[in-house]
Amino acid sequence: MDVCPECNAPVRDAQTCEEIYGQFLSLEFVDPGYGAVHHLTVPAYMLQHPSRLSRLGWIVVRERLCGFLTGKLDIATLKAHNNHRFAQPKKGGSLKPNRDSLSIPAHIWSLTIASVSSADATTYQGDIRRWAEAIVVDSSKIAASIV
């Protein structure tokens, strides 16, 4: 069976993680029931596919995901922070991938995007939250070692 080299997810219905992610984003942009967890979907996917982020980016995205899951961060606060951040000159490095990107062992992930069902919005929301929570737990040792 083919698996994703970054997160070890099995190819599902001949679809790669990136293809599943694209379908999920489409659902989230079209249907508010699915879109209610967009703030969890994107960071969860990015954390499991670290080639899309710099080391700093991975740390920041993980902190944001933790904030969303604990209720310490909301969309309005994130938007205000991003507006301020992008209005200022860059300090401290880029969040985009670079030669400092992390290499995370794919086998650490207990749930992947392939674990999420999009059968209906309620199931999807619950699965996205469980996936995001599992990522935070699974990545805790990595986060502690790079901070």
Buried (B, 14 or more C-beta within 10 A) or exposed (E): EEBBEBBBBEBBEEBBBBBBBEEBBEBBEEEEBBBBBBBBBBBBBBBBBBEBBBBBBBBBBBBBBBBBBEEEBEEEEBEEEEEEEEEEEEEEEEBEBEEEBBEBEBEBBEBBBBBBEBEEBEEBBEBBBBBBBBBBEBBEEBBEEBE
